[in-house]
């Protein structure tokens, strides 16, 4: 047991929180997260947190607004209960795609979420694969931005191996750095799909930069939302001679037609993490393989609590 450390969770992803607590060597904090008859969030903390270093694990996945409200109110409860420091562990940071003004009179919702977390009483934030790295600058306190690529690449190596038979594919220009990190770890070449958006959740793959002929292609992305980008990328790779296509993504948002699109596509398997709980429909699809980030989060929590380096986790 780690003295002075407590871990709590809301209702968004309790199974991940239990895995993290177990890996960190602590018991999950005793709390109750429910709702009043009118839908307002009700939080009850059933143990003392006075002077403790408290971590709240809450992935802000769908229902996003409910998940955020649970997090805000739990943090407020812990602050008023005299917790020494409160760290919000947000494996999936909702509203991250609204990180800048893309049109006149548009909000910067990611900055608003950062302000609300700070106002609620969060001293520090831990997250995995933020959609935009500049979100770290929206907070005035420390942000530990963890990466799932080392964990996913390790699982890939164990199950499928390494070498020149593989090619790591970025679905757009913005994902090149992430794809390069994965390609380095599986000792493969790289390719890029030239993609342009026509609107929110709408994208069209134009052409491929790189050679995928006769190779096993693996598309690397930070999230799969409606899977439009992914499935168009799969079609593009097959047309350009790829013999097999896989995908690796951190956050399985899987909204709207995502699961049916993946099921009907030529993709063999999609490797995702458990930052977001996989739905029953996704499990029944048979094309998803889940790699847990619980050990990564637990190690980060232990190092933060012990004032040790977190950056070495990126190696």
C-alpha positions in Angstrom: 0.0 0.0 0.0 1.2 3.5 -0.9 0.8 5.8 2.1 -1.1 9.0 1.5 -2.5 7.9 -1.9 -6.1 7.5 -2.7 -7.9 6.7 -6.0 -11.5 7.5 -6.8 -13.7 7.1 -9.9 -17.0 8.2 -11.4 -19.3 6.1 -13.5 -17.7 6.6 -16.9 -15.2 3.7 -16.7 -15.1 2.0 -13.3 -13.5 -1.2 -14.7 -10.5 0.7 -15.9 -10.3 2.5 -12.5 -10.3 -0.9 -10.7 -7.4 -2.2 -12.9 -5.4 1.0 -12.3 -5.9 0.8 -8.5 -4.9 -2.8 -8.4 -1.8 -2.1 -10.5 -0.9 0.8 -8.3 -1.3 -1.4 -5.2 -4.2 0.6 -3.5 -7.8 -0.1 -2.9 -10.3 2.0 -4.9 -11.8 4.7 -2.8 -15.3 4.2 -1.4 -17.7 6.7 -2.9 -21.1 6.8 -4.4 -22.0 8.5 -7.7 -25.7 8.7 -8.4 -28.4 11.1 -9.6 -31.2 13.0 -8.0 -34.7 12.4 -9.4 -34.3 15.4 -11.8 -31.0 14.1 -13.2 -28.6 16.3 -11.1 -25.4 14.5 -10.2 -25.1 13.4 -6.5 -21.6 12.6 -5.1 -20.9 11.1 -1.7 -17.3 10.4 -0.5 -17.5 7.7 2.2 -13.9 7.9 3.6 -11.5 10.5 4.9 -9.3 12.2 2.3 -7.9 14.9 4.6 -4.2 15.6 3.7 -4.2 12.9 1.0 -2.9 12.9 -2.5 -6.1 12.0 -4.4 -6.4 10.8 -8.0 -9.8 10.8 -9.7 -10.0 8.5 -12.7 -12.8 9.6 -15.1 -12.7 9.2 -18.9 -14.9 11.9 -20.4 -16.4 9.5 -22.9 -20.1 9.4 -24.0 -22.2 10.6 -22.3 -19.6 13.3 -22.4 -21.5 16.0 -20.5 -22.5 13.6 -17.7 -19.0 12.3 -17.4 -17.6 15.9 -17.0 -20.3 16.9 -14.5 -19.5 13.8 -12.3 -15.8 14.8 -12.5 -16.4 18.5 -11.6 -18.6 17.7 -8.7 -16.4 14.9 -7.3 -13.4 17.1 -7.4 -15.4 19.8 -5.6 -16.4 17.3 -2.9 -12.8 16.2 -2.5 -11.5 19.8 -2.3 -14.1 20.6 0.4 -13.0 17.4 2.3 -9.5 18.9 2.6 -7.6 16.7 0.1 -4.0 17.9 -0.1 -3.7 17.6 -3.9 -6.3 16.5 -6.5 -5.2 15.0 -9.8 -7.7 14.4 -12.6 -6.8 11.3 -14.5 -8.7 11.7 -17.8 -7.7 8.9 -20.2 -9.9 10.3 -22.9 -10.3 14.1 -22.8 -13.6 15.1 -24.3 -14.1 18.3 -26.3 -10.4 18.0 -27.3 -11.2 18.4 -31.0 -12.5 22.0 -30.4 -9.1 23.3 -29.6 -9.0 26.4 -31.7 -11.4 28.8 -33.6 -12.1 27.2 -37.0 -14.9 29.7 -37.9 -16.1 33.1 -36.8 -18.0 33.1 -33.5 -16.9 29.5 -32.7 -16.0 28.4 -29.2 -12.7 26.9 -28.0 -14.4 24.2 -25.9 -11.2 22.4 -24.9 -10.0 25.6 -23.2 -13.4 26.0 -21.4 -13.1 22.4 -20.1 -9.6 23.2 -18.8 -10.9 26.3 -17.0 -13.8 24.4 -15.5 -11.5 21.7 -14.2 -9.2 24.3 -12.6 -12.2 26.1 -11.1 -13.5 22.8 -9.6 -10.2 22.3 -7.8 -8.0 20.2 -10.0 -4.3 20.7 -9.3 -2.9 18.4 -12.0 -4.1 16.5 -15.0 -3.1 13.2 -16.5 -4.3 12.3 -20.0 -3.6 9.8 -22.8 -3.0 10.9 -26.4 -4.7 14.3 -26.4 -6.2 15.1 -29.8 -4.1 18.3 -29.9 -0.9 18.6 -27.8 -1.4 22.4 -27.4 -4.3 21.6 -25.0 -1.6 21.2 -22.3 -1.1 25.0 -22.5 -4.7 25.6 -21.6 -3.9 24.6 -18.0 -1.9 26.8 -15.7 -0.8 23.7 -13.6 1.1 20.5 -14.6 -0.3 18.3 -17.3 1.2 14.8 -17.8 0.5 13.8 -21.4 1.0 10.1 -21.7 1.3 8.2 -25.0 -0.3 4.8 -25.8 1.9 4.1 -28.8 4.6 2.3 -26.8 2.0 0.1 -25.2 0.2 -0.7 -28.5 3.5 -1.3 -30.4 4.6 -3.7 -27.6 1.3 -5.7 -28.1 1.7 -5.6 -31.8 5.3 -7.0 -31.6 4.2 -9.8 -29.3 1.4 -10.9 -31.6 2.4 -10.0 -35.1 6.1 -9.3 -35.0 8.3 -6.7 -36.7 10.0 -6.0 -40.0 9.8 -4.7 -43.6 6.7 -6.7 -44.4 4.7 -4.1 -42.4 4.0 -0.5 -43.3 2.7 2.0 -40.7 0.2 4.4 -42.3 -0.8 7.9 -41.1 -4.5 8.7 -42.0 -3.5 12.4 -42.5 -0.6 14.8 -42.3 -1.3 15.6 -38.7 -0.7 12.0 -37.6 2.8 11.6 -39.0 4.7 12.0 -35.7 2.5 9.3 -34.1 2.9 7.0 -37.0 6.6 7.5 -37.1 6.8 6.5 -33.5 4.9 3.3 -34.1 6.9 2.5 -37.3 10.1 2.9 -35.4 9.0 0.4 -32.8 7.9 -2.3 -35.3 10.9 -1.6 -37.6 8.7 -0.8 -40.6 8.4 1.8 -43.4 5.8 4.6 -43.5 3.1 5.9 -45.7 0.7 8.8 -45.6 -2.9 9.2 -46.8 -3.6 12.7 -48.2 -7.0 13.6 -46.7 -9.1 16.7 -46.8 -12.1 17.4 -44.6 -15.3 18.8 -46.1 -17.0 19.3 -42.7 -17.2 17.8 -39.2 -16.9 14.0 -39.2 -16.6 14.1 -43.0 -13.3 13.3 -44.8 -12.2 12.2 -48.2 -9.0 10.3 -48.9 -7.3 11.6 -52.0 -4.1 9.7 -52.7 -1.4 7.7 -51.0 2.2 8.9 -50.3 4.4 5.9 -50.0 4.6 2.2 -51.1 2.2 -0.4 -49.6 2.3 -2.9 -52.4 2.3 -6.5 -51.1 2.6 -5.3 -47.5 0.6 -5.6 -44.4 -0.6 -2.0 -43.7 -1.5 -0.7 -40.2 -3.3 2.6 -39.9 -2.3 4.6 -36.8 -4.7 7.2 -35.3 -5.5 8.7 -31.9 -9.2 8.0 -32.1 -11.9 6.3 -34.2 -15.1 8.3 -34.1 -17.5 7.6 -37.0 -14.8 5.5 -38.8 -15.3 7.3 -42.1 -11.6 8.3 -42.2 -10.5 4.8 -41.3 -12.7 2.9 -43.8 -11.8 5.3 -46.6 -8.2 4.7 -45.8 -8.7 1.0 -45.9 -10.2 1.2 -49.4 -7.3 3.4 -50.5 -4.7 1.0 -49.2 -6.3 -2.1 -50.8 -6.6 -0.2 -54.1 -2.9 0.6 -53.9 -1.9 -3.1 -53.4 -1.8 -3.7 -49.6 -2.4 -7.4 -49.0 -3.8 -7.0 -45.5 -5.0 -3.9 -43.5 -5.1 -3.4 -39.7 -5.7 -0.4 -37.6 -4.3 0.9 -34.3 -6.0 3.6 -32.3 -6.0 4.8 -28.8 -9.6 5.9 -28.2 -12.5 3.8 -29.5 -15.2 6.5 -29.5 -17.2 4.6 -32.2 -20.1 6.9 -32.6 -22.9 6.6 -35.2 -22.2 4.2 -38.0 -18.7 3.4 -36.9 -19.2 -0.3 -36.0 -21.2 -1.2 -39.0 -18.6 0.6 -41.3 -15.7 -1.4 -39.7 -17.6 -4.6 -39.8 -18.4 -4.2 -43.5 -14.9 -3.0 -44.5 -11.8 -5.1 -45.5 -10.0 -4.3 -42.3 -8.9 -7.5 -40.5 -8.5 -6.2 -36.9 -8.6 -2.9 -35.0 -6.3 -2.6 -32.0 -7.6 -0.1 -29.4 -6.9 0.7 -25.8 -9.4 0.7 -22.9 -9.4 4.5 -22.4 -13.0 4.2 -23.4 -15.1 1.1 -22.5 -15.9 -1.0 -25.6 -19.6 -1.3 -26.3 -21.3 -4.7 -26.5 -21.9 -4.0 -30.2 -18.2 -3.5 -30.8 -17.4 -6.6 -28.9 -19.9 -8.6 -30.9 -18.3 -7.2 -34.1 -15.3 -9.5 -33.6 -12.8 -7.1 -35.2 -11.6 -5.3 -32.0 -8.6 -6.2 -29.9 -8.3 -4.3 -26.6 -4.9 -3.4 -25.1 -5.1 -2.0 -21.5 -3.4 1.2 -20.5 -4.1 0.5 -16.8 -0.4 -0.4 -16.2 0.7 2.8 -17.9 -1.7 5.0 -15.8 -0.9 3.1 -12.6 2.9 3.7 -13.1 2.3 7.4 -13.8 0.2 7.7 -10.7 2.9 6.0 -8.5 5.6 8.2 -10.0 3.6 11.4 -9.5 2.8 10.4 -5.9 6.5 9.6 -5.2 7.7 12.8 -7.0 9.6 10.6 -9.5 10.1 11.3 -13.3 7.2 10.6 -15.5 9.0 11.4 -18.8 10.9 8.1 -18.7 7.5 6.4 -19.4 7.8 7.7 -22.9 11.0 5.7 -23.7 
